[in-house]
Amino acid sequence: MYAMIQKWGNSNGLRVPKALLDAVGLRENDRVELVQNHDSITIKKACPIQHKTLEERLTSFYGKPVEQIERIRSEEIDWGKSEGGEAW
């Protein structure tokens, strides 16, 4: 099967026939991965994005379980008297 690369805004686009998309299980707005191999481009269905929970993100950032993360206790900081046109 052949197709033509055409201008699409500031980029180029490639229309993929519906029959071909149906054959590989792709639909409009599916996320795909483009892989370059010398003189060819392979289009693969991308793995779903695994969203992390806040707990997973904190554990990853601090390198320890959430229960072991010390709470940040901060005091109000006195930045001095207002200068200029700040509204308080």
C-alpha positions in Angstrom: 0.0 0.0 0.0 1.3 3.5 -0.9 0.5 6.9 0.6 1.6 10.5 0.0 3.3 12.7 2.6 1.6 16.1 2.4 2.0 19.5 4.0 -0.1 19.9 7.2 0.4 23.3 8.8 4.1 23.8 9.5 4.6 20.0 9.5 4.0 17.1 7.1 1.3 14.5 7.5 0.5 11.1 6.3 -3.1 9.8 5.9 -3.5 6.2 6.9 -6.4 4.4 5.3 -9.1 3.2 7.7 -8.8 -0.4 6.6 -5.2 -0.4 7.6 -5.9 1.2 11.0 -8.7 -1.3 11.6 -6.4 -4.2 10.7 -3.9 -3.2 13.4 -6.5 -2.1 15.9 -5.8 1.7 15.8 -8.4 4.4 16.0 -8.5 8.2 15.7 -6.7 9.9 18.6 -4.8 6.7 19.7 -1.3 7.4 20.9 1.4 5.9 18.7 5.2 5.5 18.9 7.3 6.4 15.8 10.6 4.5 15.5 13.2 5.5 13.0 15.3 2.7 11.4 17.8 3.9 8.9 15.6 4.6 5.9 12.2 3.6 7.4 9.7 4.7 10.0 7.7 2.1 12.0 4.4 3.2 13.6 3.5 1.2 16.8 0.6 1.5 19.2 2.0 3.2 22.3 1.7 1.6 25.7 -0.8 3.4 27.9 0.6 6.1 30.1 0.7 5.0 33.7 -0.2 7.9 35.9 1.4 7.9 39.3 -0.5 8.7 42.5 0.6 11.5 44.7 2.0 8.9 47.2 4.0 7.2 44.4 5.4 10.6 43.3 6.4 11.6 46.8 8.0 8.2 47.4 9.9 8.5 44.2 11.0 12.0 45.0 12.1 11.5 48.6 13.3 7.9 48.1 11.4 6.6 51.1 7.8 5.6 52.0 5.4 8.5 52.6 5.1 7.5 56.3 8.9 8.2 56.7 8.8 11.6 55.1 9.3 14.4 57.6 6.7 17.1 57.5 8.1 20.5 56.6 7.4 22.9 59.5 7.8 26.4 58.3 7.4 29.6 60.2 6.1 32.8 58.7 8.9 34.8 57.3 9.1 38.6 57.9 10.2 40.1 54.6 10.3 43.6 56.1 8.1 46.6 55.5 6.3 47.0 52.2 8.1 48.9 49.5 6.5 50.5 46.4 2.8 49.8 45.6 2.2 46.4 47.2 -1.4 45.9 48.3 -1.7 44.2 51.7 
